[in-house]
Amino acid sequence: MNNRSFKAAPGDGGKRLDICLFEMLNGAYSRSRLKRLILQNAVTVSGSCRKPNYQIKPDDTVEIIFPESPPARVLAQDMPLEILYEDCDILVLNKPAGMVVHPAAGNREDTLVNALAFYTKGRLAHIGTSPRPGIVHRLDKDVSGLIIAAKTDTAHRLLTDAFKNRMVEKTYIAFVEGDVASDMGRVELPIGRSLRDRKKMAVKFINSKEALTSFQVLKRYSGYTKLSVRIVTGRTHQIRVHMAHIGHPIIGDKKYGGEKFNRIALYAAGLKFRHPVSGKELTFRLKMPSDMSSLDA
C-alpha cells in the first residue's frame, strides 16, 4: 500500500475534504477518484473516516492510502540500444529523443525498459516486482542523452541513494529562446504540479518541492542562446520549467512556450558518478545529437 500524509495548513480550514485533498496532491488525481477513495474509507482525517464534504479544520492530519496494483509484466522487445558502458551491475546508455523511459498506463510498449528487458534477458533490478525495473532516474520522452540502468537490486538501491544524496553530477546542453543576459545564472524556485494542467509542472510555493538549476552561457546566436545546465535536484521537467519561468523557454518545447523545432533542444550531455559497487569514478560525455546540430552551426 502507498500511504501519503498531509498536515492541513491554517488556510485550509473550512474547505471540503475532497477539494482540500485534491489541492494537497497538486491535482495529480481527479476529484472523482479521490471521492471514491474517501467513500471506500481509504482516507482518514486525524485518524477517523469522514465524508467528502467534511470541512477541514486547521491542523487536521489527512492520510490517504492508495491500493497498489500488481505491476504489469514487462514485454521484452528487440529494439536498438546505444550502450556506452556495461558491467554486471549497471548500464549507461544514450537514450534517443522520442523514446519513453518506462511503461505506464496506455503506453506499455516501445520504451527503454522494454528494450532493456530483451537485451539483458530479464536481468534487471526489481524485474517482476516493479513497473519500471532497472530505472534509477528518468529523462523526458523528447529529451535525449545519458541515462543509467541498474541490473541488480543492490546497484539500484545504492544508485538511488547516490541520486537522493546529490552525489551524481548531471550536465545538460540546451538551446533557449532569446539572448540570456548573464553569462552565468542560478534558478532556485520550488516546482509542483500545475493546477491548471495536470500534465504540466510549474513554479509554485505550495505543495511543491525545492528545485535548483544553474546555467552557463556557451554561445549566443541571433535570437537564441546555447547553455550548459546543471541540476542539483531532479524534479519533473525541472530545466524546462525553470528556463520558461525566467523568460527563456527551450526551443522546441511546445508545452512550456518554446518555438517550433523538430524536438526539444535539450540533451543530457554529461554524467559523473561513482560506481555503486566498485566505487570507481565514472565520467561520460556525449557529442551534440545530429538532430540538434543545425542550431549549433
Steps between C-alpha positions, in 0.01 A plus 500: 500500500616853422429744783506880475452727799441875510463759773226754435622858481314784674362610163343158444249544780141473378583332169326180395712191553492394133596848381776539758642159416494585129708811574735315735576251221564781251213384282680175422174306552148597392249608763270214395773244571581662833130505591480126430802437723343708779176299473706179506650615834846525344528855637511592867497839670689500829443125518127500415315426176300795370266584213616696192319812621669499842634847575872497575615651827840667541765250607296199381723216376373346178627157403421319177576140412523411131448130432795376299428332170717200419773607256425409143732246342765681298497403134854430373553662160796477264578868444829678425692633801806723508693359795802703610599290801397167646610265775322249722340775711407794276457633148550855375308580184427781259120521489367640172245779486151363452547193721308473827712368789256255660154353438195675643126487459417516130865464401621147575726448199797653315660649812858485619400243763347274233828512307709439813286203602578335166868597491576382855273194470305626799804564721394841628458632853156424647385322185155353561431715805517851356335670200834667427770235561858623483408866485680729744425837341308621197517723196194650336381327184623773265829555683796285398822413673674314780305272730602227747318168544563253782525126440496395866285603795813595694624731226153652472480574872848654514446711188165619631673610821771677296241699307307577819817623670595709194818308431433468126610789278271556201572749222263592218534706183202717412412752234261758641309784344629855529830653602583387855653814647715354778792271416409286801179462693316303762130427543396380845122481496272216616311290245167321532224370276302771323143536621395618155644204309580171676748410224712806571720613785536857624693723735282517809545545873230270639505121464832514318859384536824694502676518164839646409626555147824677402609596150790646305483666159709311243412702191253765389326489166250730333184452703613209715771386741692177556533406868676246715255410776546312826227384733555431867147367548319277253141622481268412214556740207733703724722666237206558270291664773781713642617631162144582393442675832791739445380580148728266302302186410689221329469502124255234386335468842140570398367400843680792667488760225799416282494566127462218250792269434524132411560413869562655841847653464633345819720197564677342795858553393704415810484253784744449785450255787666226702429143405250371758698182569867562414504867601694591185427848366334489158467795264310514171459774239286503186542694178221716364218284359473528124138619520612800704816584307328752273460728802872491572621601155 
